[in-house]
Amino acid sequence: MLSTFLLFFASAAVIYLACEYFVNGVEWVGQRLNLGTTAVGTVLAAFGTALPESAVTFMAVAFGGTPEHKDIGVGAAMGGPLVLATVAYAVVGLGLMRQRRRQPAAECVTCMNADQRKLARDQGWFMGIFVFKLAIGLVAFAWKPWLGLAFLAAYGLYVRRELLADDESAAAEDLAPLKLRPRDARPGLGWACLQTLLALAVIAGASRVFVMQIEDIGSMLGMTPHVAALLLAPVATELPEIMNALIWVRQGKERLALANISGAMMIQATIPSAMGIMMTPWLLDDTLIVAGLCTMLSIGLLWLRFRRETMNLRALSAVGGLYALFAGYVGWHLHV
């Protein structure tokens, strides 16, 4: 048990340090490719940090030898969006409020300095895809696996929209020096890509160790692999996104922090889901349906507040309570 907890905290620390290098590298990649600030968060950063959870889903559904092992992949595909829609947004909200309380000159501690209309559109995209994903999990039909291609196409359309968005790229003078080339005022694209890929490799390895410790902790708590995959594993695999967001919050880059979360949500709604739909029956049980409903409730609240441009950091932080509500349901379900 001691070694499990030591590896748990050590891998979390490694993930955080690697995310520092990843965030720094991906900002320079975006700057050298002349990508808009939002696209850096929604596409480059989100795609990179989504690799660990996508790998967990793929390994479970593609190589799982039993239905129980394949259920781990389905649980991860449903649990990832739940964690992002609740815990990740709450962490960003709480982090921003804490950051502003430390700034005596801050005019408004709970106000948001982001394009709420843009965030509302992202939630709308996610909501439409997620409702469809939830609905087909309630019925069985022969050609369901082919619908996985539709989810991949939906993500492709989203990426195209983000890359074509009219948004200014970050100026080189506004970025911290590339950590591999601290004396170079304008490092080349090759160095930026190298640092980003090396950081991703470390994140992937440390995330795998972190997930293994989560699974062991789940066993200690008497959870089945299915429940552990739904409740605990997504918290572990979404850790890089949450770490990235916290780093950008600390740097005062609110737009990038929120864009990273919304971009990761789109990936979670499409790519892992496509794998699950193409390689499993994709039939959701009661626990998975409740997870989906909690996700939808959170997204509905976020979409409504963003669309009306009335979202503040206190309300953003409050959506984390829905994850606590789901955890309470799982505890009651296990008890019964």
C-alpha positions in Angstrom: 0.0 0.0 0.0 2.8 2.4 0.8 4.5 1.8 -2.5 1.2 2.4 -4.3 0.7 5.8 -2.7 4.4 6.8 -3.2 4.1 6.0 -6.9 0.7 7.8 -7.0 2.2 11.1 -5.8 5.5 10.7 -7.6 3.8 10.1 -11.0 1.5 13.1 -10.4 4.6 15.3 -9.7 6.3 14.1 -12.9 3.1 14.8 -14.9 3.0 18.4 -13.6 6.7 19.0 -14.3 6.4 17.5 -17.8 3.3 19.6 -18.4 5.4 22.7 -17.7 7.6 21.7 -20.6 4.7 20.7 -22.8 2.8 24.0 -22.3 5.9 26.0 -23.0 6.7 23.9 -26.1 3.2 23.9 -27.6 2.9 27.7 -27.3 6.1 28.0 -29.3 4.8 25.5 -31.9 1.6 27.5 -32.3 3.6 30.7 -32.6 5.9 29.3 -35.2 3.0 27.9 -37.2 1.2 31.3 -36.8 -1.9 29.6 -35.2 -4.4 31.6 -33.2 -4.2 31.6 -29.4 -7.5 29.7 -29.1 -6.5 27.1 -31.6 -3.3 26.4 -29.7 -5.4 25.4 -26.6 -8.3 23.7 -28.4 -6.3 21.7 -30.9 -2.6 21.4 -30.2 -2.6 21.2 -26.4 -5.9 19.3 -26.1 -4.9 16.7 -28.7 -1.5 16.1 -27.1 -2.8 15.7 -23.6 -5.8 13.5 -24.7 -3.4 10.8 -25.8 -3.2 9.0 -22.4 -7.0 8.5 -22.0 -7.4 7.7 -25.7 -4.7 5.0 -25.3 -6.4 3.6 -22.2 -9.7 3.3 -24.1 -8.0 1.8 -27.2 -6.0 -0.8 -25.2 -9.2 -1.9 -23.3 -11.6 -2.2 -26.2 -9.1 -3.5 -28.8 -7.2 -6.0 -26.7 -9.5 -6.7 -23.8 -10.0 -10.5 -23.7 -13.3 -10.4 -21.8 -16.4 -8.2 -21.7 -15.3 -6.9 -18.3 -12.0 -5.7 -19.8 -13.8 -4.0 -22.7 -16.1 -2.3 -20.1 -13.1 -0.5 -18.8 -12.7 1.2 -22.1 -16.4 2.1 -22.3 -16.2 3.5 -18.7 -13.2 5.6 -19.5 -14.9 6.9 -22.7 -17.9 8.0 -20.6 -16.0 9.1 -17.5 -13.6 11.4 -19.3 -16.2 13.9 -20.5 -17.8 13.8 -17.0 -14.5 14.8 -15.3 -13.8 17.5 -17.8 -17.3 19.0 -17.7 -17.2 19.1 -13.8 -13.9 18.8 -12.1 -11.7 20.4 -14.8 -13.9 23.5 -15.1 -14.2 23.8 -11.3 -10.4 23.6 -10.9 -10.0 26.4 -13.4 -12.6 28.5 -11.7 -11.2 28.0 -8.2 -7.6 28.6 -9.5 -8.5 31.9 -11.2 -10.3 33.2 -8.1 -7.3 32.3 -5.9 -5.0 34.0 -8.4 -7.0 37.2 -8.4 -7.3 37.3 -4.6 -3.5 37.6 -4.5 -3.6 40.6 -6.8 -4.6 43.7 -4.8 -5.3 45.6 -8.0 -7.9 43.1 -9.3 -11.2 44.9 -10.0 -13.4 41.8 -9.9 -12.4 38.5 -8.3 -15.2 36.4 -9.9 -15.5 38.0 -13.4 -14.5 36.1 -16.5 -12.1 37.5 -19.1 -12.9 35.2 -21.9 -15.0 35.0 -25.1 -18.1 33.5 -23.6 -19.9 33.3 -26.9 -17.1 31.2 -28.3 -17.2 28.9 -25.3 -21.0 28.6 -25.7 -20.4 27.4 -29.3 -18.0 24.8 -28.0 -20.4 23.5 -25.4 -23.1 23.4 -28.1 -20.9 21.2 -30.4 -20.2 18.9 -27.5 -23.8 18.7 -26.4 -25.1 17.7 -29.8 -22.4 14.9 -30.2 -22.8 13.7 -26.6 -26.6 13.4 -26.8 -26.2 11.3 -29.9 -23.5 9.2 -28.2 -25.7 8.6 -25.1 -28.8 7.8 -27.2 -27.2 5.1 -29.3 -25.9 3.5 -26.1 -29.6 2.7 -25.1 -30.4 0.6 -28.2 -28.8 -2.3 -30.1 -28.7 -2.6 -33.9 -26.4 -4.3 -36.4 -24.8 -1.3 -38.1 -23.9 0.7 -34.9 -20.1 0.2 -35.3 -20.2 2.2 -38.6 -21.4 5.3 -36.6 -17.9 5.5 -35.1 -16.8 7.0 -38.4 -19.3 9.8 -37.9 -17.7 10.7 -34.6 -14.3 10.9 -36.2 -15.7 13.1 -39.0 -17.3 15.4 -36.4 -14.0 16.0 -34.7 -12.4 16.7 -38.1 -15.0 19.4 -38.8 -14.4 20.9 -35.3 -10.6 21.0 -35.9 -11.1 22.7 -39.3 -13.3 25.3 -37.7 -10.8 26.1 -35.0 -7.8 26.3 -37.4 -9.8 28.7 -39.7 -11.0 30.9 -36.8 -10.0 34.6 -37.0 -7.7 34.8 -34.0 -4.3 36.4 -33.5 -1.3 34.3 -32.7 0.8 35.0 -29.6 3.8 37.4 -30.2 7.2 35.8 -29.5 7.9 38.6 -27.0 4.9 37.5 -24.9 6.1 33.9 -24.5 8.5 32.5 -21.9 11.8 31.3 -23.5 11.8 27.8 -24.8 13.1 25.6 -22.0 15.4 23.6 -24.3 16.8 26.9 -25.8 16.5 29.5 -23.0 19.0 31.9 -24.6 17.3 31.8 -28.0 14.8 34.7 -28.5 13.2 33.0 -31.5 13.8 29.2 -31.4 13.1 27.2 -34.5 10.0 25.0 -35.1 12.2 21.9 -34.8 13.3 22.7 -31.3 9.8 23.5 -30.2 8.4 20.3 -31.6 11.2 18.3 -30.0 10.5 19.7 -26.6 6.7 19.1 -27.0 7.2 15.5 -28.1 9.6 14.7 -25.4 7.3 16.2 -22.8 4.4 14.2 -24.3 6.4 11.0 -24.0 7.1 11.6 -20.3 3.4 12.6 -19.7 2.2 9.4 -21.4 4.6 7.2 -19.3 3.8 8.9 -16.0 0.1 8.8 -16.8 0.2 5.1 -17.3 1.9 4.6 -13.9 -0.7 7.0 -12.4 -3.6 5.0 -13.8 -2.1 1.7 -12.5 -2.0 3.2 -9.0 -5.6 4.4 -9.4 -6.7 0.9 -10.3 -4.8 -0.5 -7.3 -6.5 2.0 -5.0 -9.9 1.1 -6.5 -9.2 -2.5 -5.7 -8.3 -1.6 -2.1 -11.7 0.3 -1.9 -13.5 -2.8 -3.2 -14.5 -1.2 -6.5 -15.0 -3.4 -9.6 -12.8 -2.6 -12.7 -15.9 -1.2 -14.4 -16.6 1.3 -11.6 -13.0 2.2 -11.1 -12.7 2.9 -14.8 -15.7 5.2 -14.7 -15.1 7.0 -11.4 -11.3 7.0 -10.7 -9.4 6.3 -14.0 -10.8 9.4 -15.8 -9.6 11.7 -13.0 -6.1 10.2 -13.6 -6.1 10.3 -17.4 -7.5 13.9 -17.4 -4.8 15.1 -15.1 -2.6 16.5 -17.9 -5.4 18.7 -19.1 -6.1 19.9 -15.6 -2.4 20.5 -15.0 -2.1 22.5 -18.3 -5.0 24.6 -17.3 -3.5 25.3 -13.9 -0.2 26.3 -15.4 -2.0 28.7 -17.8 -4.1 30.1 -14.9 -0.9 30.8 -13.0 0.5 32.6 -16.0 -2.6 34.7 -16.3 -3.6 33.1 -19.7 -7.3 32.5 -18.9 -8.3 32.0 -22.6 -5.8 29.2 -23.1 -6.8 27.4 -19.9 -10.5 27.4 -20.9 -9.7 26.6 -24.5 -7.7 23.6 -23.5 -10.6 22.2 -21.4 -13.2 22.8 -24.2 -10.9 21.3 -26.8 -10.2 18.2 -24.7 -14.0 17.8 -24.2 -14.5 17.6 -28.0 -11.8 15.0 -28.3 -13.3 12.9 -25.4 -16.8 13.1 -27.0 -15.5 11.8 -30.3 -12.2 9.8 -30.6 -12.5 7.4 -27.5 -16.2 7.1 -28.2 -15.6 6.1 -31.8 -13.2 3.4 -30.6 -15.8 2.1 -28.1 -18.6 2.2 -30.6 -16.6 0.4 -33.3 -15.2 -2.3 -31.1 -17.8 -3.0 -28.4 -21.6 -3.4 -28.3 -21.8 0.1 -26.8 -24.7 -0.6 -24.5 -24.8 1.5 -21.4 -25.8 0.3 -17.9 -27.5 2.3 -15.2 -24.2 3.7 -13.8 -23.0 4.9 -17.2 -26.4 6.4 -18.0 -26.3 8.4 -14.7 -22.7 9.5 -15.6 -24.0 10.7 -19.0 -26.9 12.6 -17.4 -24.6 14.3 -14.9 -22.4 15.3 -17.8 -25.3 16.7 -19.8 -26.6 18.6 -16.8 -23.2 20.3 -16.3 -22.9 21.1 -20.0 -26.4 22.4 -20.2 -25.7 24.8 -17.3 -22.4 25.9 -18.8 -23.9 26.5 -22.3 -26.8 28.5 -20.9 -24.6 30.8 -18.8 -21.9 31.2 -21.5 -24.6 31.9 -24.2 -26.1 34.6 -22.0 -22.6 35.9 -21.1 -23.5 35.7 -17.5 -20.9 33.1 -16.4 -18.7 34.0 -13.5 -15.9 32.1 -11.8 -18.1 31.2 -8.8 -20.7 29.5 -11.0 -17.9 27.8 -13.0 -16.5 26.4 -9.8 -19.9 25.1 -8.7 -20.2 22.6 -11.5 -17.7 20.4 -9.7 -20.5 19.6 -7.3 -22.1 17.4 -10.0 -19.1 15.1 -9.9 -19.5 14.8 -6.1 -23.2 14.0 -6.7 -22.2 11.3 -9.1 -19.6 9.9 -6.7 -22.3 9.8 -4.0 -24.5 7.8 -6.4 -21.8 5.3 -7.1 -21.2 4.9 -3.4 -24.9 4.3 -2.8 -25.0 1.9 -5.8 -22.1 -0.1 -4.4 -23.6 -0.3 -1.0 -27.0 -1.5 -2.3 
